[in-house]
Amino acid sequence: MGMVQYLPALNRPLAPVCSVCIANYNGESLLADCIDSLLAQEGDLDVEIIVHDDASTDRSIDLLRQRYPQVAIIASHENVGFCVANNRMVEHARGTYVLLLNNDAALERDALSTLLTTTEVWEKPGILTLPQRDWESGSLVDRGCFLDPFYNPIPNTDQSQTEVAMTIGACLWTPRALWKELGGFPEWMGSIAEDLYLCCVARLHGYPVAVTSTSGYRHRQGASFGGNRASVTQGLQTTFRRRHLSERNKTSVMLICTPTGAIWPLLCIHLLLLCAEGAALSMLKADKTVWKKVYGAAIADLFRRRSLLLGLRKDIQRQRRISLAQYLRGFHPIPRKATLLFRYGIPKIR
């Protein structure tokens, strides 16, 4: 497995129903809540738990070995990011289904049984998530997400709307066979928007992406990667790295997945808006770092990777089973960034 060390679980199930895959980096203070929620699940489900430790500098591995001998550990010698971590865990998994679960999340007691019973009645395999709730307040964050024209996620809060455009990787359930068919996460993405990519490709292949009607999970949003926090009092907070990866990777997914020639005018408009947004933020903050580390860097990365992205587009569009109109059912017309700007003001980037 390359630069990794495998620490096997005690009494690993031979044929588990589900393999729960937890990507961890310096999550010593988070892991207990996450794993304890798995061990407290209702029902008689045979589940294996796998943690990929991404070269943590805290005592995460010691915690796992001392308190959770039933957890298998893939200990990476170098920090490889969310995509590689999850690909490694799914490759190691034995479950019929896999659940990607953030180390800063915890499931409700009936979560796994709800996911299983929901997918067992589907006519075809797909991707599923649970309603997401804020860790501290318990208020609903989303029931999966829709997308705006530029592939920014729009939280779904409608209980009657179960079919969505994407689920976030903090809690993503799918048959292991479907994961392999879709190719897993693109490792060049590193982190951010890999869940967007997988869900868009699944929908292009004609597979459903949905949220359960009941159960849920609590999530400390942003605790595992930084940023992704918004409040009326503190505004929208993010980091240079997160914002750069977000703009680069969302645009990559747009280019790869948008069906037909509609991609070209959309991409041109999007890139023009990105340039305008980057210039405006740099001037308002009187700081060229915003352009250099976020927008300019994202556009430069896209240009350098154009051959890879166009090659992926050709391969994925060749396998498309739905029309442009069907694909666009998961999109809403109002740009998400405009809504966030009106609600929270100019984002704080650090």
Residue pairs with C-beta under 8 A, 6 or more apart in sequence:
1 74
1 88
3 76
3 77
3 78
4 74
4 75
4 76
4 77
4 88
5 74
5 75
5 77
6 72
6 73
6 74
6 75
6 92
7 61
7 65
7 72
7 73
7 74
7 75
8 72
9 48
9 49
9 50
9 69
9 70
9 71
9 72
10 69
10 70
11 70
12 48
12 72
12 94
13 46
13 47
13 48
13 94
14 94
15 46
15 94
16 46
16 47
16 48
16 94
16 95
16 96
17 45
17 46
17 47
17 95
17 96
17 97
17 116
18 45
18 47
18 48
18 95
18 96
18 97
18 98
18 99
18 112
18 115
18 116
18 173
19 47
19 48
19 49
19 50
19 89
19 90
19 93
19 94
19 95
19 97
19 98
19 99
19 176
20 38
20 47
20 48
20 49
20 50
20 98
20 99
20 101
21 50
21 52
21 86
21 89
21 90
21 93
21 98
21 99
21 100
21 101
22 31
22 34
22 35
22 49
22 50
22 51
22 52
22 89
22 101
22 102
22 103
23 51
23 52
23 54
23 82
23 85
23 86
23 89
23 100
23 102
23 103
23 224
24 31
24 51
24 52
24 53
24 54
24 56
24 60
24 103
25 53
25 54
25 55
25 56
25 79
25 224
26 56
26 57
26 58
26 60
27 34
27 56
27 58
27 60
27 103
27 104
27 224
28 56
28 58
28 59
28 60
28 63
30 103
30 104
30 220
30 223
30 224
31 51
31 60
31 63
31 64
31 103
32 63
32 67
33 106
34 101
34 102
34 103
34 104
34 105
34 106
35 49
35 68
35 71
36 106
37 106
37 107
37 108
37 109
37 111
37 217
38 47
38 49
38 101
38 107
38 112
40 109
41 47
41 107
41 109
41 110
41 111
41 112
41 113
42 109
42 110
42 113
43 110
43 112
43 113
45 112
45 113
45 116
47 95
47 112
48 72
48 93
48 94
48 95
49 68
49 70
49 71
49 72
50 71
50 72
50 73
50 74
50 89
50 92
50 93
51 64
51 71
51 72
51 73
51 74
51 103
52 73
52 74
52 76
52 85
52 86
52 88
52 89
53 60
53 61
53 64
53 73
53 74
53 75
53 76
54 76
54 79
54 80
54 81
54 85
55 76
55 77
55 78
55 79
55 80
61 73
61 75
64 71
64 73
65 73
72 92
74 85
74 88
74 89
74 92
76 85
76 88
81 187
81 190
81 191
82 169
82 185
82 190
82 191
82 192
82 194
82 225
83 184
83 185
83 186
83 187
83 188
83 189
83 190
83 191
83 194
84 185
84 187
86 100
86 169
86 184
86 185
86 194
87 184
87 185
87 187
89 98
90 98
90 176
90 179
90 180
90 184
93 176
95 176
96 175
96 176
97 115
97 116
97 119
97 173
97 174
97 175
97 176
98 173
98 174
98 175
98 176
98 179
99 112
99 115
99 171
99 172
99 173
100 169
100 170
100 171
100 172
100 173
101 107
101 170
101 171
101 217
102 169
102 170
102 171
102 219
102 224
103 224
104 135
104 170
104 219
104 220
104 221
104 223
104 224
105 170
105 171
105 217
105 218
105 219
105 220
106 135
106 217
106 218
107 130
107 171
107 215
107 217
108 130
108 215
108 216
108 217
108 218
110 214
110 215
111 130
111 215
111 216
111 217
114 130
114 212
114 214
114 215
115 128
115 130
115 173
115 212
115 215
118 128
118 210
118 212
118 213
119 125
119 126
119 128
119 173
119 175
122 208
124 206
124 207
124 208
125 174
125 175
125 177
125 178
125 207
126 174
126 178
126 202
126 207
126 208
126 209
126 210
127 167
127 172
127 173
127 174
127 178
127 198
127 199
127 202
127 207
127 208
127 209
127 210
128 167
128 172
128 173
128 174
128 209
128 210
128 211
128 212
129 144
129 167
129 168
129 171
129 172
129 173
129 210
129 211
129 212
130 171
130 211
130 212
130 215
130 216
130 217
131 140
131 142
131 143
131 211
131 212
131 215
131 216
131 217
132 140
132 141
132 142
132 143
132 168
132 170
132 171
132 216
132 217
132 219
133 139
133 140
133 141
133 216
133 217
133 218
133 219
134 140
134 141
134 218
134 219
134 221
135 218
135 219
135 220
135 221
138 218
140 157
141 155
141 219
141 221
142 155
142 156
142 157
142 168
143 155
143 156
143 157
143 158
143 159
143 161
143 162
143 164
143 211
144 156
144 164
144 165
144 166
144 167
144 209
144 210
144 211
145 153
145 154
145 155
145 156
145 164
145 165
145 166
145 167
145 168
146 153
146 154
146 156
146 164
146 165
146 330
146 331
146 332
147 153
147 154
147 165
147 166
147 196
147 330
147 331
147 332
148 154
148 331
148 332
148 333
148 334
148 335
148 336
148 337
149 266
149 331
149 333
149 335
150 250
150 254
150 266
150 270
150 273
150 335
150 336
150 337
151 193
151 196
151 250
151 251
151 253
151 254
152 250
152 335
152 336
152 337
153 165
153 166
153 168
153 196
153 336
154 332
154 336
156 164
156 211
159 213
162 210
162 211
162 212
162 213
163 208
163 209
163 210
163 330
164 209
164 210
164 211
164 330
165 199
165 200
165 203
165 209
165 330
165 331
166 195
166 196
166 199
166 200
166 209
166 330
167 195
167 199
167 209
167 211
168 195
169 194
169 195
170 217
170 219
171 217
171 219
172 195
172 198
174 202
178 202
178 207
181 205
182 198
182 201
182 202
182 205
183 201
184 198
185 194
185 197
185 198
186 194
186 197
186 312
188 305
188 308
189 197
189 245
189 249
189 252
190 245
190 249
191 225
191 245
192 225
192 242
192 245
192 246
192 249
193 245
193 246
193 249
193 250
193 252
193 253
194 249
196 249
196 250
196 253
197 249
197 252
197 253
197 256
197 257
199 209
200 253
200 256
200 257
201 257
201 316
202 208
202 209
203 209
203 322
203 327
203 330
204 257
204 259
204 316
204 317
204 319
204 320
204 321
204 322
204 327
205 319
205 320
205 321
206 321
206 322
209 330
221 228
221 229
222 228
222 229
225 242
226 238
226 239
226 241
226 242
227 237
227 238
227 239
227 242
227 243
228 238
228 242
229 236
229 237
229 238
230 236
230 237
230 340
230 343
230 344
231 344
232 343
232 344
234 348
235 344
235 345
235 346
235 347
235 348
236 340
236 344
236 345
236 347
236 348
237 347
237 348
237 350
238 347
238 348
238 349
238 350
239 349
239 350
240 289
240 290
240 293
240 294
240 349
240 350
241 293
243 294
243 347
243 349
244 293
244 294
244 297
244 298
247 274
247 294
247 295
247 298
248 297
248 298
248 301
248 302
251 267
251 270
251 271
251 274
251 298
251 302
252 302
252 305
252 309
254 263
254 266
254 267
254 270
255 263
255 267
255 302
255 309
255 310
255 313
256 309
256 312
256 313
256 316
257 313
257 316
258 266
258 267
258 327
259 317
259 320
259 322
259 323
259 324
259 327
260 324
262 324
263 313
271 299
274 295
274 298
274 299
275 295
275 299
277 295
277 337
278 290
278 291
278 294
278 295
278 296
279 291
281 290
281 291
281 295
281 346
281 347
281 349
282 288
282 289
282 290
282 291
284 346
285 346
285 349
290 349
294 349
302 309
340 347
